[in-house]
Amino acid sequence: MGRGGRGFIDNLAALPWPVGLCVGSVGYLAVAHGIPLLFARNSAMPGAFRDLNPFLPLAWVFLGLCMIAAGMSFFRARNTRRLLDTRTGLDSMAALGWRDFERLVGEAFRRRGYAVEETGLGGADGGIDLVLRREGRRILVQCKQWRRERVPVNVVREMYGLLAHHRADEVRIAALVGFTPDAARFAAGKPIALIDGPALLAMIRQEQRTGGAAKGVQARGEPAISAKGPKDSSAPTCPRCDTAMVRRSNRRTGETFWGCPAFPMCRGTRIF
């Protein structure tokens, strides 16, 4: 269901739980005291609002709804944290429902310092599932939990078309099984990061090891734990998928550079 079909509680519950409490408190004061004060100033009988406040029940109802939304947000955030902390491998990710898989991907990016919006536009068949924001950049994310099929090139083309339509900076597609060779070739050289199961698992394991500390580390672009190959404390993160990079060498020139361990699904590189 799209965001436009959500109710007030659902929209408020999608925000951090302190926001719900703040909205409820401000709304209660406005309805219980602000509106009666406004009416009293413009009424010929100001004492009537002092003796009987007809807006007080409405204020309590509004506060109660906001508290319900805040409670939903709190427990949802706690369950999402547990969702990431309890993943042990690709099989445990495959066992999730598609919506939990989206939340898992969102939590992995959230711990890396991104502001994550769950759009609700994707649904079970894909589309824009998440919108990431950090340092002025806006990134569209699609999550594919297909268990038997690799993501074909037409799906990548569709997401690339949404890049310009939504004026975003980059597209990222997380797919449990991976991508076809045609999809990888199409994404090469474009602002498209293809994140397969092993690369996603590497992100999750890194966040499990670092707890919440990785959020600040990734925001500064400092080194992380590599998904493949020996650990290197000096390794930067991939500019496309945020996975810790590994040392590689150009076979023709012998030049050393940093490469993404998810190659060829992700072709991010950095100069050594």
Buried (B, 14 or more C-beta within 10 A) or exposed (E): EEEEEBEEBBEBBBBEBEBBBBBBEBBBEBBBBBBBEEBBEEEEEEEBBEEEBEBBEBBEEBBEBBBBBBBBBBEBBEEBBEBBEEBEEBEBBBEBEBBBBBBBBBBBBBBBBBEBBBBBBBEEEBBBBBBBBBEEEBBBBBBBBBEEEBBEBEBBBEBBEBBEEEEBEBBBBBBBBBBBEBBBEBBEEEBBBBBBBBBBBBBBBBBBEBEEEBBEBBEEEEBBBBBBBEEBEEBBBBBBBBBBBBBBEEEEEEEEBBBBBBBBBBBBBBEE
